[in-house]
Each structure stands twice: as C-alpha cells, then as structure tokens.
Amino acid sequence: MFGLNGMALPDSWRPVFGSLQGAYFQFLPWKEIMQGSRDAYVFIPLALFLCLFFKNSNQMAERFKADWKSLIWVAAGAYAVLNMVKKTDFIYLNF
C-alpha cells in the first residue's frame, strides 16, 4: 500500500526487499495492510479481470477510424461537459 506517509509491503517480500526497510518502507502482514477492507477483495480481482480480458488504449487506437459518427459523439460529450460547469444564479426569494 502506498501513501504520503510511507509504503507498506507484504511481510513475505522482506527477504527480497529487506534492505529498503526504514522510515519510509515497512513490512506488514497482508491483513494489516488491507486494514480489514472487504472492498479490496472485490476490486483487486475485478481490476485483474479488466486488465487481462479487455483491450488497452493502444489496441483501441489501432482500430479507431475517424468518421462522422465519432465526431458527433465527441461533440455531444464536449457539449455535455461544458454545460455541466455553467454557473447558475440562485435567487433567494421568500426565505
């Protein structure tokens, strides 16, 4: 686990990376690194599945062909994003 106050590595990695131990690196048991988070047990396998079975951006770029359909989707997306950041005035009436 990586954070601003240091990096925790699994205890089983100590024989290989033991020389890194100090103020910034520490070796902890896996359960202590995860801090009892059940979400990680769902998201780590899900991320692994996505990485292994879906195309990456380089593969998608090789197949991409610029046409009118793509232009319309990009324009609609840009329009939607730009309209989300509009500043609206709220009138305080009868409060």
Backbone atoms as SQL, in Angstrom:
CREATE TABLE atoms (id INTEGER PRIMARY KEY, chain TEXT, resi INTEGER, resn TEXT, atom TEXT, x REAL, y REAL, z REAL);
INSERT INTO atoms VALUES
  (1, 'A', 1, 'MET', 'N', 0.849, -1.169, 0.000),
  (2, 'A', 1, 'MET', 'CA', 0.000, 0.000, 0.000),
  (3, 'A', 1, 'MET', 'C', 0.893, 1.230, 0.000),
  (4, 'A', 2, 'PHE', 'N', 0.507, 2.239, -0.777),
  (5, 'A', 2, 'PHE', 'CA', 1.319, 3.432, -0.947),
  (6, 'A', 2, 'PHE', 'C', 0.565, 4.642, -0.408),
  (7, 'A', 3, 'GLY', 'N', 1.237, 5.461, 0.326),
  (8, 'A', 3, 'GLY', 'CA', 0.626, 6.671, 0.858),
  (9, 'A', 3, 'GLY', 'C', 1.659, 7.756, 1.042),
  (10, 'A', 4, 'LEU', 'N', 1.214, 8.920, 1.487),
  (11, 'A', 4, 'LEU', 'CA', 2.124, 10.041, 1.666),
  (12, 'A', 4, 'LEU', 'C', 3.044, 9.861, 2.864),
  (13, 'A', 5, 'ASN', 'N', 2.652, 9.009, 3.785),
  (14, 'A', 5, 'ASN', 'CA', 3.480, 8.810, 4.970),
  (15, 'A', 5, 'ASN', 'C', 4.312, 7.534, 4.902),
  (16, 'A', 6, 'GLY', 'N', 4.383, 6.910, 3.750),
  (17, 'A', 6, 'GLY', 'CA', 5.217, 5.729, 3.598),
  (18, 'A', 6, 'GLY', 'C', 4.574, 4.673, 2.734),
  (19, 'A', 7, 'MET', 'N', 5.284, 3.562, 2.633),
  (20, 'A', 7, 'MET', 'CA', 4.814, 2.478, 1.788),
  (21, 'A', 7, 'MET', 'C', 4.906, 1.178, 2.576),
  (22, 'A', 8, 'ALA', 'N', 3.820, 0.415, 2.577),
  (23, 'A', 8, 'ALA', 'CA', 3.788, -0.865, 3.271),
  (24, 'A', 8, 'ALA', 'C', 3.859, -1.987, 2.245),
  (25, 'A', 9, 'LEU', 'N', 4.790, -2.877, 2.449),
  (26, 'A', 9, 'LEU', 'CA', 4.960, -4.036, 1.584),
  (27, 'A', 9, 'LEU', 'C', 4.595, -5.289, 2.365),
  (28, 'A', 10, 'PRO', 'N', 4.132, -6.339, 1.666),
  (29, 'A', 10, 'PRO', 'CA', 3.798, -7.576, 2.373),
  (30, 'A', 10, 'PRO', 'C', 5.016, -8.158, 3.086),
  (31, 'A', 11, 'ASP', 'N', 4.768, -8.764, 4.209),
  (32, 'A', 11, 'ASP', 'CA', 5.829, -9.332, 5.037),
  (33, 'A', 11, 'ASP', 'C', 6.617, -10.411, 4.292),
  (34, 'A', 12, 'SER', 'N', 5.974, -11.100, 3.361),
  (35, 'A', 12, 'SER', 'CA', 6.650, -12.158, 2.609),
  (36, 'A', 12, 'SER', 'C', 7.705, -11.604, 1.648),
  (37, 'A', 13, 'TRP', 'N', 7.693, -10.317, 1.373),
  (38, 'A', 13, 'TRP', 'CA', 8.682, -9.696, 0.478),
  (39, 'A', 13, 'TRP', 'C', 9.946, -9.277, 1.225),
  (40, 'A', 14, 'ARG', 'N', 9.978, -9.422, 2.530),
  (41, 'A', 14, 'ARG', 'CA', 11.119, -8.984, 3.332),
  (42, 'A', 14, 'ARG', 'C', 12.446, -9.617, 2.893),
  (43, 'A', 15, 'PRO', 'N', 12.485, -10.936, 2.544),
  (44, 'A', 15, 'PRO', 'CA', 13.776, -11.493, 2.128),
  (45, 'A', 15, 'PRO', 'C', 14.347, -10.835, 0.870),
  (46, 'A', 16, 'VAL', 'N', 13.499, -10.374, -0.009),
  (47, 'A', 16, 'VAL', 'CA', 13.966, -9.781, -1.271),
  (48, 'A', 16, 'VAL', 'C', 14.258, -8.296, -1.111),
  (49, 'A', 17, 'PHE', 'N', 13.337, -7.573, -0.467),
  (50, 'A', 17, 'PHE', 'CA', 13.446, -6.120, -0.363),
  (51, 'A', 17, 'PHE', 'C', 13.771, -5.643, 1.046),
  (52, 'A', 18, 'GLY', 'N', 14.344, -6.495, 1.866),
  (53, 'A', 18, 'GLY', 'CA', 14.621, -6.166, 3.262),
  (54, 'A', 18, 'GLY', 'C', 15.520, -4.960, 3.442),
  (55, 'A', 19, 'SER', 'N', 16.378, -4.695, 2.468),
  (56, 'A', 19, 'SER', 'CA', 17.296, -3.557, 2.589),
  (57, 'A', 19, 'SER', 'C', 16.575, -2.214, 2.493),
  (58, 'A', 20, 'LEU', 'N', 15.334, -2.202, 2.017),
  (59, 'A', 20, 'LEU', 'CA', 14.569, -0.954, 1.888),
  (60, 'A', 20, 'LEU', 'C', 13.925, -0.514, 3.198),
  (61, 'A', 21, 'GLN', 'N', 13.866, -1.395, 4.180),
  (62, 'A', 21, 'GLN', 'CA', 13.156, -1.084, 5.411),
  (63, 'A', 21, 'GLN', 'C', 13.805, 0.101, 6.113),
  (64, 'A', 22, 'GLY', 'N', 12.970, 1.021, 6.505),
  (65, 'A', 22, 'GLY', 'CA', 13.447, 2.213, 7.186),
  (66, 'A', 22, 'GLY', 'C', 12.269, 3.092, 7.536),
  (67, 'A', 23, 'ALA', 'N', 12.482, 4.391, 7.492),
  (68, 'A', 23, 'ALA', 'CA', 11.428, 5.329, 7.864),
  (69, 'A', 23, 'ALA', 'C', 10.300, 5.351, 6.837),
  (70, 'A', 24, 'TYR', 'N', 10.626, 5.129, 5.570),
  (71, 'A', 24, 'TYR', 'CA', 9.598, 5.228, 4.526),
  (72, 'A', 24, 'TYR', 'C', 8.960, 3.881, 4.209),
  (73, 'A', 25, 'PHE', 'N', 9.741, 2.807, 4.148),
  (74, 'A', 25, 'PHE', 'CA', 9.233, 1.477, 3.830),
  (75, 'A', 25, 'PHE', 'C', 9.064, 0.670, 5.097),
  (76, 'A', 26, 'GLN', 'N', 7.966, -0.084, 5.160),
  (77, 'A', 26, 'GLN', 'CA', 7.766, -1.001, 6.274),
  (78, 'A', 26, 'GLN', 'C', 7.127, -2.280, 5.735),
  (79, 'A', 27, 'PHE', 'N', 7.361, -3.370, 6.432),
  (80, 'A', 27, 'PHE', 'CA', 6.826, -4.665, 6.036),
  (81, 'A', 27, 'PHE', 'C', 5.776, -5.075, 7.059),
  (82, 'A', 28, 'LEU', 'N', 4.575, -5.367, 6.562),
  (83, 'A', 28, 'LEU', 'CA', 3.451, -5.700, 7.432),
  (84, 'A', 28, 'LEU', 'C', 2.750, -6.948, 6.918),
  (85, 'A', 29, 'PRO', 'N', 2.015, -7.653, 7.787),
  (86, 'A', 29, 'PRO', 'CA', 1.187, -8.757, 7.303),
  (87, 'A', 29, 'PRO', 'C', 0.109, -8.245, 6.346),
  (88, 'A', 30, 'TRP', 'N', -0.298, -9.095, 5.421),
  (89, 'A', 30, 'TRP', 'CA', -1.255, -8.697, 4.382),
  (90, 'A', 30, 'TRP', 'C', -2.552, -8.143, 4.978),
  (91, 'A', 31, 'LYS', 'N', -3.073, -8.789, 6.009),
  (92, 'A', 31, 'LYS', 'CA', -4.338, -8.344, 6.599),
  (93, 'A', 31, 'LYS', 'C', -4.204, -6.969, 7.242),
  (94, 'A', 32, 'GLU', 'N', -3.040, -6.669, 7.767),
  (95, 'A', 32, 'GLU', 'CA', -2.838, -5.350, 8.370),
  (96, 'A', 32, 'GLU', 'C', -2.714, -4.272, 7.292),
  (97, 'A', 33, 'ILE', 'N', -2.131, -4.621, 6.160),
  (98, 'A', 33, 'ILE', 'CA', -2.037, -3.671, 5.056),
  (99, 'A', 33, 'ILE', 'C', -3.435, -3.342, 4.542),
  (100, 'A', 34, 'MET', 'N', -4.274, -4.354, 4.406),
  (101, 'A', 34, 'MET', 'CA', -5.624, -4.154, 3.893),
  (102, 'A', 34, 'MET', 'C', -6.537, -3.502, 4.927),
  (103, 'A', 35, 'GLN', 'N', -6.188, -3.549, 6.168),
  (104, 'A', 35, 'GLN', 'CA', -6.932, -2.946, 7.275),
  (105, 'A', 35, 'GLN', 'C', -8.387, -3.394, 7.306),
  (106, 'A', 36, 'GLY', 'N', -8.607, -4.648, 7.006),
  (107, 'A', 36, 'GLY', 'CA', -9.949, -5.210, 7.101),
  (108, 'A', 36, 'GLY', 'C', -10.903, -4.746, 6.027),
  (109, 'A', 37, 'SER', 'N', -10.410, -4.170, 4.947),
  (110, 'A', 37, 'SER', 'CA', -11.275, -3.665, 3.888),
  (111, 'A', 37, 'SER', 'C', -11.749, -4.804, 2.995),
  (112, 'A', 38, 'ARG', 'N', -13.042, -5.039, 2.985),
  (113, 'A', 38, 'ARG', 'CA', -13.598, -6.080, 2.125),
  (114, 'A', 38, 'ARG', 'C', -13.695, -5.606, 0.681),
  (115, 'A', 39, 'ASP', 'N', -13.706, -4.302, 0.455),
  (116, 'A', 39, 'ASP', 'CA', -13.787, -3.776, -0.907),
  (117, 'A', 39, 'ASP', 'C', -12.588, -4.198, -1.741),
  (118, 'A', 40, 'ALA', 'N', -11.427, -4.254, -1.143),
  (119, 'A', 40, 'ALA', 'CA', -10.220, -4.626, -1.879),
  (120, 'A', 40, 'ALA', 'C', -10.318, -6.049, -2.400),
  (121, 'A', 41, 'TYR', 'N', -10.972, -6.930, -1.659),
  (122, 'A', 41, 'TYR', 'CA', -11.115, -8.304, -2.107),
  (123, 'A', 41, 'TYR', 'C', -12.039, -8.409, -3.313),
  (124, 'A', 42, 'VAL', 'N', -12.840, -7.395, -3.553),
  (125, 'A', 42, 'VAL', 'CA', -13.693, -7.358, -4.738),
  (126, 'A', 42, 'VAL', 'C', -12.984, -6.625, -5.874),
  (127, 'A', 43, 'PHE', 'N', -12.377, -5.476, -5.580),
  (128, 'A', 43, 'PHE', 'CA', -11.820, -4.641, -6.630),
  (129, 'A', 43, 'PHE', 'C', -10.522, -5.168, -7.217),
  (130, 'A', 44, 'ILE', 'N', -9.700, -5.834, -6.438),
  (131, 'A', 44, 'ILE', 'CA', -8.444, -6.362, -6.981),
  (132, 'A', 44, 'ILE', 'C', -8.707, -7.447, -8.031),
  (133, 'A', 45, 'PRO', 'N', -9.556, -8.458, -7.769),
  (134, 'A', 45, 'PRO', 'CA', -9.851, -9.426, -8.844),
  (135, 'A', 45, 'PRO', 'C', -10.580, -8.787, -10.030),
  (136, 'A', 46, 'LEU', 'N', -11.447, -7.812, -9.755),
  (137, 'A', 46, 'LEU', 'CA', -12.145, -7.131, -10.846),
  (138, 'A', 46, 'LEU', 'C', -11.158, -6.373, -11.732),
  (139, 'A', 47, 'ALA', 'N', -10.211, -5.683, -11.126),
  (140, 'A', 47, 'ALA', 'CA', -9.204, -4.957, -11.902),
  (141, 'A', 47, 'ALA', 'C', -8.327, -5.924, -12.692),
  (142, 'A', 48, 'LEU', 'N', -7.981, -7.045, -12.109),
  (143, 'A', 48, 'LEU', 'CA', -7.194, -8.050, -12.810),
  (144, 'A', 48, 'LEU', 'C', -7.964, -8.581, -14.013),
  (145, 'A', 49, 'PHE', 'N', -9.241, -8.851, -13.844),
  (146, 'A', 49, 'PHE', 'CA', -10.080, -9.316, -14.946),
  (147, 'A', 49, 'PHE', 'C', -10.131, -8.287, -16.069),
  (148, 'A', 50, 'LEU', 'N', -10.328, -7.010, -15.705),
  (149, 'A', 50, 'LEU', 'CA', -10.385, -5.958, -16.721),
  (150, 'A', 50, 'LEU', 'C', -9.065, -5.833, -17.478),
  (151, 'A', 51, 'CYS', 'N', -7.961, -5.928, -16.769),
  (152, 'A', 51, 'CYS', 'CA', -6.642, -5.812, -17.410),
  (153, 'A', 51, 'CYS', 'C', -6.370, -6.961, -18.362),
  (154, 'A', 52, 'LEU', 'N', -6.800, -8.152, -17.990),
  (155, 'A', 52, 'LEU', 'CA', -6.476, -9.320, -18.800),
  (156, 'A', 52, 'LEU', 'C', -7.410, -9.538, -19.984),
  (157, 'A', 53, 'PHE', 'N', -8.673, -9.166, -19.849),
  (158, 'A', 53, 'PHE', 'CA', -9.641, -9.546, -20.869),
  (159, 'A', 53, 'PHE', 'C', -10.216, -8.393, -21.691),
  (160, 'A', 54, 'PHE', 'N', -9.850, -7.157, -21.401),
  (161, 'A', 54, 'PHE', 'CA', -10.322, -6.041, -22.200),
  (162, 'A', 54, 'PHE', 'C', -9.154, -5.419, -22.946),
  (163, 'A', 55, 'LYS', 'N', -9.464, -4.718, -24.032),
  (164, 'A', 55, 'LYS', 'CA', -8.420, -4.108, -24.847),
  (165, 'A', 55, 'LYS', 'C', -7.858, -2.878, -24.159),
  (166, 'A', 56, 'ASN', 'N', -6.557, -2.648, -24.353),
  (167, 'A', 56, 'ASN', 'CA', -5.947, -1.452, -23.794),
  (168, 'A', 56, 'ASN', 'C', -6.044, -0.309, -24.808),
  (169, 'A', 57, 'SER', 'N', -5.611, 0.884, -24.442),
  (170, 'A', 57, 'SER', 'CA', -5.788, 2.055, -25.289),
  (171, 'A', 57, 'SER', 'C', -4.996, 1.957, -26.589),
  (172, 'A', 58, 'ASN', 'N', -3.853, 1.298, -26.583),
  (173, 'A', 58, 'ASN', 'CA', -3.092, 1.144, -27.823),
  (174, 'A', 58, 'ASN', 'C', -3.826, 0.258, -28.815),
  (175, 'A', 59, 'GLN', 'N', -4.433, -0.806, -28.340),
  (176, 'A', 59, 'GLN', 'CA', -5.197, -1.681, -29.218),
  (177, 'A', 59, 'GLN', 'C', -6.428, -0.964, -29.766),
  (178, 'A', 60, 'MET', 'N', -7.074, -0.162, -28.940),
  (179, 'A', 60, 'MET', 'CA', -8.246, 0.577, -29.414),
  (180, 'A', 60, 'MET', 'C', -7.836, 1.664, -30.398),
  (181, 'A', 61, 'ALA', 'N', -6.670, 2.278, -30.216),
  (182, 'A', 61, 'ALA', 'CA', -6.203, 3.324, -31.131),
  (183, 'A', 61, 'ALA', 'C', -5.881, 2.752, -32.508),
  (184, 'A', 62, 'GLU', 'N', -5.400, 1.527, -32.566),
  (185, 'A', 62, 'GLU', 'CA', -5.119, 0.905, -33.853),
  (186, 'A', 62, 'GLU', 'C', -6.399, 0.683, -34.652),
  (187, 'A', 63, 'ARG', 'N', -7.493, 0.377, -33.996),
  (188, 'A', 63, 'ARG', 'CA', -8.769, 0.123, -34.676),
  (189, 'A', 63, 'ARG', 'C', -9.559, 1.386, -34.976),
  (190, 'A', 64, 'PHE', 'N', -9.210, 2.501, -34.348),
  (191, 'A', 64, 'PHE', 'CA', -10.005, 3.720, -34.459),
  (192, 'A', 64, 'PHE', 'C', -9.923, 4.303, -35.860),
  (193, 'A', 65, 'LYS', 'N', -11.094, 4.653, -36.395),
  (194, 'A', 65, 'LYS', 'CA', -11.176, 5.342, -37.678),
  (195, 'A', 65, 'LYS', 'C', -12.037, 6.575, -37.465),
  (196, 'A', 66, 'ALA', 'N', -11.475, 7.732, -37.778),
  (197, 'A', 66, 'ALA', 'CA', -12.221, 8.978, -37.609),
  (198, 'A', 66, 'ALA', 'C', -13.306, 9.058, -38.676),
  (199, 'A', 67, 'ASP', 'N', -14.546, 9.221, -38.251),
  (200, 'A', 67, 'ASP', 'CA', -15.661, 9.393, -39.183),
  (201, 'A', 67, 'ASP', 'C', -16.682, 10.329, -38.542),
  (202, 'A', 68, 'TRP', 'N', -17.782, 10.540, -39.217),
  (203, 'A', 68, 'TRP', 'CA', -18.794, 11.480, -38.732),
  (204, 'A', 68, 'TRP', 'C', -19.442, 11.004, -37.440),
  (205, 'A', 69, 'LYS', 'N', -19.606, 9.712, -37.305),
  (206, 'A', 69, 'LYS', 'CA', -20.219, 9.172, -36.089),
  (207, 'A', 69, 'LYS', 'C', -19.348, 9.492, -34.866),
  (208, 'A', 70, 'SER', 'N', -18.042, 9.313, -35.008),
  (209, 'A', 70, 'SER', 'CA', -17.127, 9.636, -33.912),
  (210, 'A', 70, 'SER', 'C', -17.150, 11.118, -33.590),
  (211, 'A', 71, 'LEU', 'N', -17.199, 11.942, -34.635),
  (212, 'A', 71, 'LEU', 'CA', -17.235, 13.389, -34.442),
  (213, 'A', 71, 'LEU', 'C', -18.483, 13.809, -33.674),
  (214, 'A', 72, 'ILE', 'N', -19.609, 13.221, -34.010),
  (215, 'A', 72, 'ILE', 'CA', -20.865, 13.570, -33.326),
  (216, 'A', 72, 'ILE', 'C', -20.793, 13.162, -31.851),
  (217, 'A', 73, 'TRP', 'N', -20.251, 11.970, -31.542),
  (218, 'A', 73, 'TRP', 'CA', -20.133, 11.529, -30.154),
  (219, 'A', 73, 'TRP', 'C', -19.199, 12.428, -29.356),
  (220, 'A', 74, 'VAL', 'N', -18.080, 12.818, -29.954),
  (221, 'A', 74, 'VAL', 'CA', -17.139, 13.698, -29.264),
  (222, 'A', 74, 'VAL', 'C', -17.761, 15.068, -29.032),
  (223, 'A', 75, 'ALA', 'N', -18.454, 15.594, -30.040),
  (224, 'A', 75, 'ALA', 'CA', -19.100, 16.896, -29.899),
  (225, 'A', 75, 'ALA', 'C', -20.187, 16.857, -28.828),
  (226, 'A', 76, 'ALA', 'N', -20.981, 15.798, -28.797),
  (227, 'A', 76, 'ALA', 'CA', -22.036, 15.672, -27.782),
  (228, 'A', 76, 'ALA', 'C', -21.427, 15.566, -26.388),
  (229, 'A', 77, 'GLY', 'N', -20.342, 14.806, -26.254),
  (230, 'A', 77, 'GLY', 'CA', -19.673, 14.697, -24.958),
  (231, 'A', 77, 'GLY', 'C', -19.082, 16.010, -24.497),
  (232, 'A', 78, 'ALA', 'N', -18.448, 16.740, -25.414),
  (233, 'A', 78, 'ALA', 'CA', -17.873, 18.038, -25.061),
  (234, 'A', 78, 'ALA', 'C', -18.977, 19.024, -24.667),
  (235, 'A', 79, 'TYR', 'N', -20.083, 19.015, -25.390),
  (236, 'A', 79, 'TYR', 'CA', -21.206, 19.894, -25.077),
  (237, 'A', 79, 'TYR', 'C', -21.763, 19.576, -23.683),
  (238, 'A', 80, 'ALA', 'N', -21.891, 18.280, -23.375),
  (239, 'A', 80, 'ALA', 'CA', -22.418, 17.875, -22.068),
  (240, 'A', 80, 'ALA', 'C', -21.487, 18.316, -20.946),
  (241, 'A', 81, 'VAL', 'N', -20.183, 18.145, -21.128),
  (242, 'A', 81, 'VAL', 'CA', -19.218, 18.530, -20.093),
  (243, 'A', 81, 'VAL', 'C', -19.213, 20.036, -19.900),
  (244, 'A', 82, 'LEU', 'N', -19.242, 20.769, -20.999),
  (245, 'A', 82, 'LEU', 'CA', -19.223, 22.230, -20.884),
  (246, 'A', 82, 'LEU', 'C', -20.498, 22.781, -20.264),
  (247, 'A', 83, 'ASN', 'N', -21.621, 22.121, -20.465),
  (248, 'A', 83, 'ASN', 'CA', -22.866, 22.577, -19.848),
  (249, 'A', 83, 'ASN', 'C', -22.955, 22.223, -18.378),
  (250, 'A', 84, 'MET', 'N', -22.177, 21.253, -17.928),
  (251, 'A', 84, 'MET', 'CA', -22.193, 20.896, -16.509),
  (252, 'A', 84, 'MET', 'C', -21.505, 21.943, -15.653),
  (253, 'A', 85, 'VAL', 'N', -20.605, 22.706, -16.226),
  (254, 'A', 85, 'VAL', 'CA', -19.840, 23.665, -15.440),
  (255, 'A', 85, 'VAL', 'C', -20.407, 25.078, -15.511),
  (256, 'A', 86, 'LYS', 'N', -21.598, 25.222, -16.078),
  (257, 'A', 86, 'LYS', 'CA', -22.220, 26.543, -16.127),
  (258, 'A', 86, 'LYS', 'C', -22.574, 27.006, -14.721),
  (259, 'A', 87, 'LYS', 'N', -22.362, 28.270, -14.480),
  (260, 'A', 87, 'LYS', 'CA', -22.711, 28.849, -13.195),
  (261, 'A', 87, 'LYS', 'C', -24.152, 29.342, -13.270),
  (262, 'A', 88, 'THR', 'N', -24.964, 28.885, -12.350),
  (263, 'A', 88, 'THR', 'CA', -26.352, 29.327, -12.311),
  (264, 'A', 88, 'THR', 'C', -26.563, 30.161, -11.045),
  (265, 'A', 89, 'ASP', 'N', -27.374, 31.157, -11.170),
  (266, 'A', 89, 'ASP', 'CA', -27.694, 32.023, -10.027),
  (267, 'A', 89, 'ASP', 'C', -28.908, 31.450, -9.297),
  (268, 'A', 90, 'PHE', 'N', -28.814, 31.452, -8.010),
  (269, 'A', 90, 'PHE', 'CA', -29.930, 31.005, -7.187),
  (270, 'A', 90, 'PHE', 'C', -30.535, 32.252, -6.541),
  (271, 'A', 91, 'ILE', 'N', -31.798, 32.450, -6.760),
  (272, 'A', 91, 'ILE', 'CA', -32.455, 33.635, -6.235),
  (273, 'A', 91, 'ILE', 'C', -33.058, 33.296, -4.867),
  (274, 'A', 92, 'TYR', 'N', -32.599, 34.009, -3.844),
  (275, 'A', 92, 'TYR', 'CA', -33.130, 33.812, -2.511),
  (276, 'A', 92, 'TYR', 'C', -34.397, 34.641, -2.375),
  (277, 'A', 93, 'LEU', 'N', -35.506, 33.998, -2.605),
  (278, 'A', 93, 'LEU', 'CA', -36.769, 34.691, -2.570),
  (279, 'A', 93, 'LEU', 'C', -37.653, 34.059, -1.500),
  (280, 'A', 94, 'ASN', 'N', -38.217, 34.903, -0.676),
  (281, 'A', 94, 'ASN', 'CA', -39.131, 34.469, 0.388),
  (282, 'A', 94, 'ASN', 'C', -38.479, 33.528, 1.401),
  (283, 'A', 95, 'PHE', 'N', -37.254, 33.798, 1.743),
  (284, 'A', 95, 'PHE', 'CA', -36.601, 32.984, 2.765),
  (285, 'A', 95, 'PHE', 'C', -36.502, 33.778, 4.040);
